[in-house]
Amino acid sequence: MHTHSMETWRHGHTFGQDRPRGGERRTLLVLLLTAATMAVEVAAGLAFGSVALLADGLHMGSHAAALGISAFAYAYARRHAADPRFAYGTGKVNALAGYTGAVLLAAFALAMVWESVTRLLAPVPISFGWAIAVAVLGLAVNAASVLILGAHDHGHHHGHGGSHDHDHEHHAHHDESHHYHGHENGHDLNLRAAYLHVLADALTSVLAIAALLAGLFLGAWWMDPLMGLLGAALVTRWSWGLLRDTSRILLDHQAPEPVLRAVREAIEGVADNRLYDLHVWSVAPGAYAATLGVVTHTPRLPEHYKALIPAELGIAHVTVEVQECRDAPSLRGRAA
């Protein structure tokens, strides 16, 4: 077979990761905003001798680091999308960055618990004026960041390729919004991690302002560490949800049951087809890969079975194995 004829069957595995995602520019903007605020607060804290300002500046620095990971992940996934060393492209870099962000969120929550318990057991004098000013500044920056990142990227890009007639086929889809985009595969988990970091910051600022006002006007100093514990509990919950969703993708968890059921019904609803093997897993935000094992009395070419799969499922890469059944006159009614 001539080399040039092989190009007919070859296809890319970028699954849209070679194009900039909507969250990349927004994450970079928030990173720059957070880093600038950090620099101002640290410089002011050193210049005016304010521990509160210095502490909040260092806190902003930890979130700038997390946002930096998110921004790096976008750039890395885009630049290496066509690298053949990645079997299914760089789509999972998005989930890996989201997972890393979730771990950092959990560490942030643990630090909040430690600091709050320490303050409850050993109260320290609070400079309410400086602390409230710092909290208001932080809230303004974080509110702007939340607004920038709040419009989540729901655009799903699938790879596109030609039709082939061998067992390893790329199944192209052009529908950008499918019925199953509500589960974790349809979301930009890297953007979600960045969003949760700035949301955690905004929540911390709101709780801090409430606690500091209570301390200033009511003398309730204990409200400050108590609000810290409340904030830690909420951040822990967000972190757990993000860890769960990203780890499922990183460990090649099967697609949600509605997707699996739709594939099974599409294949087994024709002739006497039965699936003896079915694996569907995420390879990029909004894109799945699938391997199918079909047994039938009337075997067809692989592209026939690929064409039966609904495009709105977002299955961008399909491999089919077809076996002919000779043992019984019909498979109708039997379990796969």
N, C-alpha and C positions, 0 to 999 in steps of 0.2 A: 504494500500500500504506500502510495507516495506521501511525502511529508506534508505537502500543501493541502492534501485532502483531509488530513487530521484536523486542520483548523476548523473544519465544518462542525466538528463535535466538541472542540474545546470551548471553555467558557470561564469567565472570571468568578471569583468567590469573595468579592468585596462587599456585596449586599448593601451598597449605598454608603459604606464607611469612608469611601474616598472623597465624599462631598462634605463640606462643613455643615455641622448640625446647628439647629437654631439656638441651642443652649450654649454653644462654644463662645460666641461673642458676648453674650450676657454674663457668663461666668467670668470671663476675662475682665469685663468692666467692673463687676463687683469686687474681684480680686484687687484691682488697682485702687478702688475706693477704700477698701478695708485696709490695704497696706499704707495708704496715705494717712488715714485716721490713726493707725497704729504709730506711725512716725511722729505725728503731731502730739499725741498723748504721751509717748515716752519722752520726747524732748521737753514738753511742758512739765512733766513729773520731775525730771532731773533739774530743770531750771528753777522751779518753785518749791522743790522739796516735798512734793505731794506723793505720798505712797499710794493713795487711791488712784490718782491719775496714772502712775507708773504701772500699777497692777492691772488696770483696765487696758492699758496699752499692750502689755504682754499677753493679756487674754485675747485681744484682737489679733495679735500676732499668731496665736495658735490656730485661729480660724482662717487667717490668711494662708497658713501652711496647708490646711485642708482644702481650701479653694485652689491653691496652687497645684495640688494633686489632681483635682478635677480638670483644670485647664490643661495640664500636661497630658492627661489621658485623652482628651479630645484631639490634641495635636498629634500624639503618637499613633492613635488609631487611624487617623486620616493619612498620615505620611507612610504608614506601613500597610495600608489596606490591601495592596496588591502583592505583598511579600509572600512568596511561595512557601516560606517556612511556617506560615500559619495555615493549617489545613483548611479551616473554614473562615479565613479572614480574621480581622481584629475586632469583631463585634463584641467579644467578651471583655475587651479592655474597659468598656463602659461599665459592665457589671463589677469588674475587679476594682475600679476606682470607687464605685458606689459602696462596695463592701469595705474598702479601706476607710472611706468617710464614715461609715457606720461604726467601725471600731473606734475611730477617733471621737465620735459622739459619745460612745459608751465610756471612754476614758474621761471625757469632759464631765459627764454626769457623775462619775466616781469622784473626781476632784471636787465637784460641787458638794457632794455628801461629806467628804472629809473636812472641807473648809467650814461647812455649816455646823457639823457636830463639834468641831474644835471651838467655834465661836460661842456655841451654846454652853460648853463646859468651862470655857475661859473667855468671858466677854472682854472686848477691847474697846477703848474710846473711839467713837465714830465722829468724824468731821462732817456733819450733815450737809453743810453748804457745798463743800467741794464734791462730796459723794453724789449729791443730787445733780450738780452740774455735769459731772462725768456721765452719770446715767442718762441724762437728757440728751447729751451729745451722742452717746452710743445708740440710743433709741432712734434718733434722727437718721444716723448712718444706716442702721439695720433696717429701718422702715423703708428707706430708699432701695436697699438691696433686695428686700422681700418683694417690692413692687417690680424690680427689674427681672428677678428670677421667677416671679409668680406665674407668668404665662408659660406653663409647661409645654415642652416640645412634643406634640402629638403627631407630627408628620412622620410617616413610616416610609422608608425608602427600601425597595427590594431590588436585588440585582436583576438584570435583564440579559437574556441570551437567546440563541437560536434553538430550533428543534433538532433533536438527535434521535437516532434509532438504535442505540445500544442501551445496556442495562443501567448505565450511570447517566442520568439525565437531569439537566437543569430545567426547573419548571418556572417560567417567568410569570410575574404578576404585575398588574398596572394599577390595581385599586389601592389608593393611598390611605383609605380609612376603612378598616374591616370591622366586622361585628364583634371580634374578640379583643379589641384593643384595650379593654378595661383591665385585663390582667397584667401581671408584672412584665411580660414580654413586650407589650406595646409601649412601655414607658421608658424614658431616658433616665435610667437609675443613677447615672453620674450627676445629671442635673438635679435629680431629687435629693441626692446627698448634699450638694451645694446649697440647695434651697433649705434643707433642714438645718444646716449649720447656721445660716443667717436668721432663720426663724427661731432657733434656740437662743441666739444672741438677742433678738428682739424681745423674746419672752423673758429672758433674764433681766433685761433693762426695765421692762414694765413691772415685773415683780419687785425689782430693786427700788424703783421709784415709789411704789406703794408702801413698801416696808420702811423706807427712809422717811417718807412723809409721816407715817404712823409714829416713828421714833422721834421725829422732830417736834410734832405737835401733841402727841399723847404719851411720850416717854416709853413707848413699847419697844425697847431695844431688841427684844427677843423675836420681833417680827422679821428682822433681817435674815438671821439664820434659818428661821422657819420657812420663809419664802424660798430660800436656797434649796431646802429639801424638797419642796413642792416642784420647783423647776427641774431638779434632778430626776424626779419620778417621771415627769412628762418627757424629758429628753431620753430617758431610758426606754420608754415605750416606743418613741419614734425610732430609736436605734435598733431595737429588736425587730420591728417591722421591716426595716431596710436590710438588716442582716438576713432575715428569713427569705426575702425576695431575691436578693443578690446571690445568696448561697445556692438556691435552687438552680439558678442559671449556670453558675460556675461548676456545679456538680452534675450537669446534664440531666436535671430532673425532667420527667416526662411532662409534656404540655398539659394544660388543664383538661379535665375530662370532656368539656364541650367540644374542644378541638379534636380529641381522639375519637369521640363518638361520631362527629361529622365526617371524619375520614373513613371510619369503618362503614358508616351507612352509605357513603358515596361509592365505595368499592364493592361492598357486598350486596348493594341494591341492584346490581346488574348481573344478568345471567346466573351462573352457579358459582360465582367468585366467593372465596373464603380467605380471610387473612389468617395466616398462621404465625405471623410476626409483624409487630407494629411498634416503631419507635419514632417519636416526634419530640424534638428538643430545640431550644433557642440557640441561635448562632449570632444574633444581633438584635438590637431593639426593633421590634416589628417584623422579624424574619425568623422562620423556623427551617430546620432541615428535617428530613424524614427518610426512614428506610422501611420498605414494605415487603413482606413475603406473601405472595398470592398463590393459592392452589386452586386449580379449576380443571374441568373436563375439556374446556375449549380455550386453550392458551392463546393470548394475543401478544403483540409486541409491547414492550414496556411503556411506550408513549401513550398507548391506549388507556392504561390505568392511571397514568399521570394526569391525563386530560380529564379524568373523572373527578379529581380533587377540586373542590370549590376554590376559586382564586382568592376570595375574601378571607380565607383562613390565614393567609400570609406565609404559606409554605413555599419558600424560595428555592429549595434544593431537594430533589427527590431521587432516591435510588430504589429500583424495583427488582425483585427476584421473582420469577414466575416458574411454578412447578405444575406439571400435568398430572392429574389424578387418574389412575387406571384401575383403582381397586373397587369402585362402586359406581353404579349407573348415575347417581346424582348426589351432590353435596347439599342440596337445598334442605334447609331445616336443621343442619348440623351446626354445632358450635365451632367457632374458628379455632 
